[in-house]
Amino acid sequence: MNVTITPEAARFYKQEVLSNKKHPLRFFVRVGGVGSGGFSVGVSKENPTSHCYQTTVEGITFFITEDDAWYFEGMTIDYNEDLNMMIFTNPQFEDINHPEQ
């Protein structure tokens, strides 16, 4: 699986979600979401299961299960400090909020 989580994004999650504690984070596909009308990225503090993709950035283990891999394949997860928001881009979807498989 090819997903990129930038150091800036990892630091954002460390500060805002983990309170600087090291705990694995799971990215998953959410149906709906504020303003999306389609799909969005969910995040939860969980331990990795078998059959998942894992990567470690800035000391944080991020993982995605096989069931959600279709949405994250090729995605870049970044944090834009100037806009104070997470940026999710994926060239496989023209519209990340309404992807077609």
DSSP file (Angstrom, degrees, kcal/mol; ACC not computed):
  #  RESIDUE AA STRUCTURE BP1 BP2  ACC     N-H-->O    O-->H-N    N-H-->O    O-->H-N    TCO  KAPPA ALPHA  PHI   PSI    X-CA   Y-CA   Z-CA
    1    1 A M              0   0    0      0, 0.0     2,-0.6     0, 0.0    72,-0.1   0.000 360.0 360.0 360.0 142.1    0.0    0.0    0.0
    2    2 A N        +     0   0    0      2,-0.0    72,-3.8     0, 0.0     2,-0.4  -0.896 360.0 143.7-118.0 101.9    1.2    3.5   -0.8
    3    3 A V        -     0   0    0     -2,-0.6     2,-0.5    71,-0.2    73,-0.2  -0.997  32.8-148.8-135.0 140.3    0.1    6.2    1.5
    4    4 A T  E     -a   76   0A   0     71,-2.9    73,-3.4    -2,-0.4     2,-0.5  -0.943  10.9-175.3-114.3 125.9    2.1    9.2    2.6
    5    5 A I  E     -a   77   0A   0     -2,-0.5    73,-0.2    71,-0.2    71,-0.0  -0.976  23.8-139.2-116.1 115.5    1.8   10.8    6.0
    6    6 A T     >  -     0   0    0     71,-2.5     4,-2.4    -2,-0.5     5,-0.2  -0.316  19.2-115.9 -73.7 156.1    3.9   13.9    6.3
    7    7 A P  H  > S+     0   0    0      0, 0.0     4,-2.5     0, 0.0     5,-0.2   0.858 117.6  56.9 -56.8 -34.9    5.9   14.8    9.4
    8    8 A E  H  > S+     0   0    0      2,-0.2     4,-1.9     1,-0.2     5,-0.1   0.906 107.6  46.8 -63.8 -41.4    3.7   17.9    9.8
    9    9 A A  H  > S+     0   0    0     68,-0.3     4,-2.5     2,-0.2     5,-0.2   0.919 111.5  51.2 -65.5 -43.4    0.6   15.7    9.8
   10   10 A A  H  X S+     0   0    0     -4,-2.4     4,-2.4     1,-0.2    -2,-0.2   0.909 109.9  49.5 -61.4 -42.2    2.1   13.3   12.3
   11   11 A R  H  X S+     0   0    0     -4,-2.5     4,-2.3     2,-0.2    -1,-0.2   0.881 109.0  53.3 -65.1 -37.1    3.0   16.2   14.6
   12   12 A F  H  X S+     0   0    0     -4,-1.9     4,-3.2     2,-0.2     5,-0.4   0.954 111.6  44.6 -60.7 -49.7   -0.5   17.6   14.4
   13   13 A Y  H  X>S+     0   0    0     -4,-2.5     4,-2.0     1,-0.2     5,-2.0   0.882 111.6  54.0 -63.5 -37.4   -2.0   14.2   15.4
   14   14 A K  H  <5S+     0   0    0     -4,-2.4     6,-3.1    -5,-0.2     7,-0.3   0.925 117.6  35.9 -61.5 -44.2    0.6   13.9   18.2
   15   15 A Q  H  <5S+     0   0    0     -4,-2.3     4,-0.3     4,-0.2    -2,-0.2   0.918 127.6  33.0 -76.5 -45.2   -0.3   17.3   19.6
   16   16 A E  H  <5S+     0   0    0     -4,-3.2    -3,-0.2    -5,-0.2    -2,-0.2   0.793 132.1  22.7 -88.0 -29.7   -4.1   17.4   19.0
   17   17 A V  T  <5S+     0   0    0     -4,-2.0    -3,-0.2    -5,-0.4    -4,-0.1   0.796 130.1  33.5-106.5 -38.6   -5.2   13.7   19.3
   18   18 A L  S > <S-     0   0    0     -5,-2.0     3,-1.7    -4,-0.1    -3,-0.2   0.534  88.2-131.2-101.4  -6.7   -2.5   12.0   21.4
   19   19 A S  T 3  S-     0   0    0     -6,-0.3    -4,-0.2    -4,-0.3    -5,-0.1   0.900  75.7 -57.9  52.6  42.1   -1.5   14.7   23.8
   20   20 A N  T 3  S+     0   0    0     -6,-3.1     2,-0.3     1,-0.2    -1,-0.3   0.580 108.7 129.3  65.2  13.3    2.2   13.9   22.9
   21   21 A K    <   -     0   0    0     -3,-1.7     2,-0.8    -7,-0.3    -1,-0.2  -0.727  64.8-116.5 -92.5 148.8    1.7   10.2   24.1
   22   22 A K        +     0   0    0     -2,-0.3    38,-0.1    -3,-0.1    37,-0.0  -0.769  54.6 142.6 -88.0 111.0    2.7    7.4   21.7
   23   23 A H        -     0   0    0     -2,-0.8    24,-0.1    38,-0.1    38,-0.0  -0.989  53.4-102.4-144.0 140.3   -0.3    5.4   20.8
   24   24 A P        -     0   0    0      0, 0.0    22,-0.9     0, 0.0     2,-0.4  -0.322  33.5-151.2 -63.2 146.8   -1.2    3.8   17.5
   25   25 A L  E     -Cd  45  62B   0     36,-2.6    38,-2.3    20,-0.2     2,-0.5  -0.974   0.6-148.9-121.8 135.5   -3.8    5.7   15.3
   26   26 A R  E     -Cd  44  63B   0     18,-3.2    18,-1.9    -2,-0.4     2,-0.4  -0.888   3.7-154.4-103.5 129.5   -6.1    4.0   12.8
   27   27 A F  E     +C   43   0B   0     36,-2.4    38,-0.5    -2,-0.5     2,-0.3  -0.865  25.2 170.1 -94.8 135.8   -7.2    5.8    9.7
   28   28 A F  E     -C   42   0B   0     14,-2.2    14,-3.4    -2,-0.4     2,-0.5  -0.954  37.9 -97.7-143.4 163.4  -10.6    4.6    8.4
   29   29 A V  E     -C   41   0B   0     -2,-0.3     2,-0.4    12,-0.2    12,-0.2  -0.697  35.2-162.8 -84.1 125.9  -13.2    5.5    5.8
   30   30 A R  E     -C   40   0B   0     10,-3.3    10,-2.2    -2,-0.5     2,-0.6  -0.895  17.3-132.2-106.0 139.2  -16.1    7.4    7.2
   31   31 A V  E    S-C   39   0B   0     -2,-0.4     8,-0.3     8,-0.2     2,-0.2  -0.825  79.6  -4.9 -88.8 122.9  -19.3    7.7    5.2
   32   32 A G        +     0   0    0      6,-5.0     2,-0.2    -2,-0.6    -2,-0.1  -0.490  69.3 178.1  88.6-164.3  -20.3   11.3    5.3
   33   33 A G    >>  -     0   0    0     -2,-0.2     3,-1.6     6,-0.1     4,-0.9  -0.577  49.2 -45.5 136.8 158.4  -18.6   14.0    7.2
   34   34 A V  T 34 S-     0   0    0      1,-0.3    -2,-0.0    -2,-0.2     0, 0.0  -0.337 123.4 -16.4 -58.7 115.7  -18.9   17.7    7.7
   35   35 A G  T 34 S+     0   0    0     -2,-0.2    -1,-0.3     1,-0.1    -3,-0.0   0.418 111.7 102.1  74.1  -1.4  -19.5   19.3    4.3
   36   36 A S  T <4  -     0   0    0     -3,-1.6     3,-0.2     2,-0.1    -2,-0.1   0.903  57.3-162.8 -85.1 -39.9  -18.2   16.2    2.4
   37   37 A G  S  < S+     0   0    0     -4,-0.9    -1,-0.1     1,-0.2    -3,-0.1   0.514  78.3  33.1  69.6   2.4  -21.5   14.7    1.2
   38   38 A G  S    S-     0   0    0      1,-0.2    -6,-5.0    -5,-0.1     2,-0.3  -0.002 113.3 -14.6-145.0-107.1  -19.6   11.5    0.6
   39   39 A F  E     +C   31   0B   0     58,-1.8     2,-0.3    -8,-0.3    -1,-0.2  -0.786  51.3 176.3-113.9 156.4  -16.6   10.0    2.3
   40   40 A S  E     -C   30   0B   0    -10,-2.2   -10,-3.3    -2,-0.3     2,-0.5  -0.943  36.0 -91.7-149.0 171.5  -14.1   11.4    4.8
   41   41 A V  E     -C   29   0B   0     -2,-0.3     2,-0.3   -12,-0.2   -12,-0.2  -0.764  35.6-163.0 -92.2 126.0  -11.1   10.2    6.8
   42   42 A G  E     -C   28   0B   0    -14,-3.4   -14,-2.2    -2,-0.5     2,-0.4  -0.777   1.5-160.7-102.3 153.6  -11.8    9.0   10.4
   43   43 A V  E     +C   27   0B   0     -2,-0.3     2,-0.3   -16,-0.2   -16,-0.2  -1.000  13.5 169.3-135.2 134.2   -9.1    8.6   13.0
   44   44 A S  E     -C   26   0B   0    -18,-1.9   -18,-3.2    -2,-0.4     2,-0.9  -0.994  39.2-113.4-143.8 152.1   -9.2    6.6   16.2
   45   45 A K  E     +C   25   0B   0     -2,-0.3     2,-0.3   -20,-0.2   -20,-0.2  -0.760  61.3 136.5 -83.6 108.9   -6.8    5.5   18.9
   46   46 A E        -     0   0    0    -22,-0.9    -2,-0.1    -2,-0.9     3,-0.0  -0.948  55.4-106.0-146.9 162.6   -6.6    1.7   18.4
   47   47 A N        -     0   0    0     -2,-0.3   -21,-0.0     1,-0.1   -24,-0.0  -0.759  47.6 -99.9 -90.8 142.8   -4.1   -1.1   18.4
   48   48 A P        -     0   0    0      0, 0.0     2,-0.2     0, 0.0    -1,-0.1  -0.248  35.5-150.6 -60.7 147.4   -3.2   -2.5   15.0
   49   49 A T        -     0   0    0      1,-0.2     3,-0.3    -3,-0.0     2,-0.1  -0.576  32.5 -80.2-105.8 174.4   -4.8   -5.8   14.0
   50   50 A S  S    S+     0   0    0      1,-0.2    -1,-0.2    -2,-0.2     3,-0.1  -0.384 111.8  35.4 -69.6 159.7   -3.4   -8.5   11.8
   51   51 A H  S    S+     0   0    0      1,-0.2    15,-1.3    14,-0.1     2,-0.3   0.930  91.0 121.3  61.6  50.1   -3.8   -7.8    8.0
   52   52 A C  E     -E   65   0B   0     -3,-0.3     2,-0.4    13,-0.2    13,-0.2  -0.966  64.6-114.3-137.2 157.4   -3.3   -4.1    8.1
   53   53 A Y  E     -E   64   0B   0     11,-2.9    11,-2.2    -2,-0.3     2,-0.4  -0.771  37.8-171.7 -88.5 132.6   -0.9   -1.6    6.6
   54   54 A Q  E     +E   63   0B   0     -2,-0.4     2,-0.3     9,-0.2     9,-0.2  -0.964  13.6 169.5-128.5 144.8    1.4    0.1    9.1
   55   55 A T  E     -E   62   0B   0      7,-2.3     7,-3.2    -2,-0.4     2,-0.5  -0.984  22.3-140.6-146.3 151.7    3.8    3.0    8.9
   56   56 A T  E     +E   61   0B   0     -2,-0.3     2,-0.4     5,-0.2     5,-0.2  -0.966  21.8 172.8-118.4 126.7    5.6    5.0   11.6
   57   57 A V  E >  S-E   60   0B   0      3,-2.3     3,-2.1    -2,-0.5   -51,-0.1  -0.999  72.2  -8.1-133.0 129.3    6.1    8.8   11.2
   58   58 A E  T 3  S-     0   0    0     -2,-0.4    -1,-0.1     1,-0.3     3,-0.1   0.838 130.5 -55.6  53.9  34.8    7.5   11.0   14.0
   59   59 A G  T 3  S+     0   0    0      1,-0.2     2,-0.5   -37,-0.0    -1,-0.3   0.474 113.8 116.3  80.9   1.9    7.3    8.1   16.4
   60   60 A I  E <   - E   0  57B   0     -3,-2.1    -3,-2.3   -38,-0.1     2,-0.6  -0.892  59.5-139.3-106.4 131.9    3.6    7.4   15.8
   61   61 A T  E     - E   0  56B   0     -2,-0.5   -36,-2.6    -5,-0.2     2,-0.4  -0.806  21.2-171.4 -88.8 122.7    2.4    4.2   14.3
   62   62 A F  E     -dE  25  55B   0     -7,-3.2    -7,-2.3    -2,-0.6     2,-0.3  -0.886   6.7-175.5-108.5 143.3   -0.5    4.8   11.8
   63   63 A F  E     -dE  26  54B   0    -38,-2.3   -36,-2.4    -2,-0.4     2,-0.4  -0.990  18.0-164.8-144.3 156.1   -2.4    1.9   10.4
   64   64 A I  E     - E   0  53B   0    -11,-2.2   -11,-2.9    -2,-0.3   -36,-0.1  -1.000  24.1-128.6-136.0 130.9   -5.1    1.2    7.8
   65   65 A T  E >>  - E   0  52B   0    -38,-0.5     3,-1.1    -2,-0.4     4,-0.6  -0.346  27.4-108.9 -77.1 162.4   -7.0   -2.1    7.6
   66   66 A E  G >4 S+     0   0    0    -15,-1.3     3,-0.9     1,-0.3     4,-0.4   0.842 116.9  61.8 -58.0 -35.5   -7.4   -4.0    4.4
   67   67 A D  G 34 S+     0   0    0      1,-0.2    -1,-0.3     2,-0.1     3,-0.2   0.784 110.7  38.8 -64.0 -26.7  -11.1   -3.1    4.2
   68   68 A D  G X> S+     0   0    0     -3,-1.1     4,-1.2     1,-0.1     3,-1.1   0.424  86.9  97.8-102.5  -0.5  -10.2    0.6    4.0
   69   69 A A  H <X S+     0   0    0     -3,-0.9     4,-2.0    -4,-0.6    -1,-0.1   0.831  72.1  66.9 -60.5 -34.3   -7.1    0.3    1.7
   70   70 A W  H 34 S+     0   0    0     -4,-0.4    -1,-0.3     1,-0.2    -2,-0.1   0.841 104.9  43.5 -56.1 -35.4   -9.1    1.2   -1.5
   71   71 A Y  H <4 S+     0   0    0     -3,-1.1    -1,-0.2     1,-0.2    -2,-0.2   0.835 117.9  42.4 -80.5 -33.8   -9.7    4.7   -0.2
   72   72 A F  H >< S+     0   0    0     -4,-1.2     3,-2.7    -3,-0.1    -2,-0.2   0.632  78.6 119.4 -92.0 -15.3   -6.2    5.4    1.1
   73   73 A E  T 3< S+     0   0    0     -4,-2.0    19,-0.3     1,-0.3   -70,-0.2  -0.333  92.4   3.5 -56.4 120.5   -4.1    3.9   -1.7
   74   74 A G  T 3  S+     0   0    0    -72,-3.8    -1,-0.3     1,-0.3   -71,-0.2   0.389  99.4 142.5  85.6  -2.5   -2.0    6.8   -3.2
   75   75 A M    <   -     0   0    0     -3,-2.7   -71,-2.9   -73,-0.3     2,-0.5  -0.395  40.1-152.1 -75.7 146.6   -3.3    9.3   -0.6
   76   76 A T  E     -aB   4  89A   0     13,-2.8    13,-2.2   -73,-0.2     2,-0.6  -0.986   6.2-160.6-114.5 128.0   -1.1   12.0    0.9
   77   77 A I  E     +aB   5  88A   0    -73,-3.4   -71,-2.5    -2,-0.5   -68,-0.3  -0.946  25.2 159.9-110.4 118.6   -2.1   13.2    4.4
   78   78 A D  E     - B   0  87A   0      9,-2.5     9,-3.2    -2,-0.6     2,-0.4  -0.857  34.9-132.9-135.3 164.5   -0.6   16.6    5.2
   79   79 A Y  E     - B   0  86A   0     -2,-0.3     2,-0.8     7,-0.3     7,-0.2  -0.993  11.8-153.3-123.2 127.5   -1.2   19.5    7.6
   80   80 A N  E  >> - B   0  85A   0      5,-2.9     5,-1.6    -2,-0.4     4,-1.4  -0.879   5.6-168.5-101.6 108.0   -1.2   23.0    6.4
   81   81 A E  T  45S+     0   0    0     -2,-0.8    -1,-0.2     1,-0.2     5,-0.0   0.866  85.0  56.4 -65.4 -37.5   -0.2   25.3    9.2
   82   82 A D  T  45S+     0   0    0      1,-0.2    -1,-0.2     2,-0.1    -2,-0.0   0.885 118.3  33.1 -62.6 -38.5   -1.2   28.5    7.4
   83   83 A L  T  45S-     0   0    0      2,-0.2    -1,-0.2    -3,-0.1    -2,-0.2   0.581 102.6-134.4 -90.4 -11.8   -4.7   27.2    6.9
   84   84 A N  T  <5 +     0   0    0     -4,-1.4     2,-0.3     1,-0.2    -3,-0.2   0.932  66.3 108.9  54.5  50.7   -4.7   25.3   10.2
   85   85 A M  E   <S-B   80   0A   0     -5,-1.6    -5,-2.9     2,-0.0    -1,-0.2  -0.998  73.0-106.2-153.2 154.5   -6.2   22.2    8.6
   86   86 A M  E     -B   79   0A   0     -2,-0.3     2,-0.5    -7,-0.2    -7,-0.3  -0.553  31.0-150.8 -76.1 144.9   -5.5   18.7    7.4
   87   87 A I  E     -B   78   0A   0     -9,-3.2    -9,-2.5    -2,-0.2     2,-0.6  -0.984  10.3-171.0-122.2 121.6   -5.1   18.2    3.7
   88   88 A F  E     +B   77   0A   0     -2,-0.5     2,-0.4   -11,-0.2   -11,-0.2  -0.958  11.6 173.4-114.2 117.1   -6.1   14.9    2.1
   89   89 A T  E     +B   76   0A   0    -13,-2.2   -13,-2.8    -2,-0.6    -2,-0.0  -0.962  10.1 174.2-126.0 144.1   -5.2   14.4   -1.5
   90   90 A N    >   -     0   0    0     -2,-0.4     3,-1.7     3,-0.3   -15,-0.2  -0.862  20.0-158.1-149.8 110.9   -5.4   11.4   -3.7
   91   91 A P  T 3  S+     0   0    0      0, 0.0   -17,-0.1     0, 0.0   -16,-0.1   0.669  89.8  70.0 -65.8 -15.1   -4.7   11.4   -7.4
   92   92 A Q  T 3  S+     0   0    0    -19,-0.3     2,-0.5     1,-0.1     3,-0.1   0.694  99.2  54.6 -75.2 -15.6   -6.7    8.3   -8.0
   93   93 A F    <   -     0   0    0     -3,-1.7    -3,-0.3     1,-0.1     3,-0.3  -0.968  65.1-158.4-119.0 129.9   -9.9   10.2   -7.3
   94   94 A E  S    S+     0   0    0     -2,-0.5     2,-0.5     1,-0.3    -1,-0.1   0.890  97.1  29.9 -67.4 -38.5  -10.9   13.4   -9.1
   95   95 A D  S >  S-     0   0    0      3,-0.2     3,-1.4     1,-0.1    -1,-0.3  -0.933  72.1-162.3-125.3 105.5  -13.1   14.3   -6.1
   96   96 A I  T 3  S+     0   0    0     -2,-0.5   -57,-0.2    -3,-0.3    -1,-0.1   0.740  91.5  54.8 -60.8 -24.5  -11.8   12.9   -2.8
   97   97 A N  T 3  S+     0   0    0      1,-0.2   -58,-1.8   -59,-0.1    -1,-0.3   0.684 118.7  31.5 -83.8 -18.1  -15.3   13.4   -1.2
   98   98 A H  S <  S+     0   0    0     -3,-1.4    -1,-0.2   -60,-0.2    -3,-0.2  -0.459  83.8 178.4-134.6  61.8  -17.1   11.4   -3.9
   99   99 A P        -     0   0    0      0, 0.0     2,-0.5     0, 0.0    -6,-0.1  -0.326  17.6-149.5 -71.2 147.6  -14.7    8.7   -5.1
  100  100 A E              0   0    0      1,-0.1    -6,-0.1    -2,-0.0    -2,-0.0  -0.968 360.0 360.0-113.3 131.0  -15.6    6.1   -7.6
  101  101 A Q              0   0    0     -2,-0.5    -1,-0.1    -8,-0.0    -8,-0.0   0.476 360.0 360.0 -79.3 360.0  -14.0    2.7   -7.4
